[in-house]
Amino acid sequence: MQYTLAQLRRQRQLSIEEMAFILGISYESYRKIENEPLQANFDVILKIANILKVEITDIFLSSNIANSNVVLGCKSHS
């Protein structure tokens, strides 16, 4: 099942302030990530998924952002 970051954070009973503190980023930075998850770098995405105990795809490849052309962490192997 796919959820927004805010839904998952609330299910874990964490505030925006607590998530920002755990991630080592500002309140404003985390709030922006919740509003636009694709703005986060891959390291932050991994940390968020671990904190919320979900798969990355549950939050970052949800129907909310399905229309974006996104490839996370892929490199060309020539």
C-alpha positions in Angstrom: 0.0 0.0 0.0 1.2 3.5 -0.7 1.0 6.5 1.6 2.1 10.1 1.7 5.0 11.0 3.9 2.7 12.9 6.2 0.4 9.9 6.6 3.3 7.6 7.5 4.9 10.1 9.8 1.6 10.6 11.7 1.1 6.8 11.9 4.5 6.6 13.7 3.4 9.5 15.9 6.2 11.7 14.8 6.0 15.5 14.3 7.7 17.4 11.5 10.1 18.8 14.0 11.0 15.3 15.2 11.6 14.0 11.7 13.8 16.9 10.8 15.8 16.4 14.0 16.3 12.7 13.4 17.3 13.4 9.8 19.7 16.3 10.8 17.9 18.8 8.6 15.9 21.9 9.3 12.1 21.9 9.9 11.6 23.8 6.6 13.7 21.3 4.6 11.7 18.4 5.9 8.4 20.2 5.3 9.5 20.8 1.7 10.3 17.1 1.3 6.8 16.1 2.6 5.3 18.5 0.0 7.6 17.4 -2.8 9.3 14.1 -2.0 11.4 14.1 -5.2 13.3 17.1 -3.9 15.1 14.9 -1.4 18.5 13.4 -2.2 18.8 9.6 -2.2 20.6 9.4 1.2 17.7 11.3 2.8 15.2 9.1 1.0 16.8 6.0 2.5 16.9 7.5 6.0 13.2 8.5 5.8 12.2 5.0 4.6 14.2 3.5 7.5 12.7 5.8 10.1 9.2 5.2 8.9 9.9 1.4 8.5 8.6 1.3 4.9 10.0 0.5 1.5 11.2 3.4 -0.6 8.6 2.6 -3.3 5.8 2.9 -0.7 6.4 6.6 -0.5 8.5 7.8 -3.4 6.9 5.9 -6.3 3.3 6.3 -5.2 0.5 7.4 -7.4 1.1 10.9 -6.0 4.2 11.2 -8.2 3.6 8.6 -10.8 3.4 11.1 -13.5 7.1 12.2 -12.9 9.8 10.6 -15.0 12.1 9.6 -12.2 15.0 7.2 -11.9 16.5 7.0 -8.5 20.2 6.1 -8.1 20.7 4.6 -11.5 24.0 5.0 -13.3 24.9 4.0 -16.8 27.3 1.0 -17.0 29.3 1.4 -20.2 
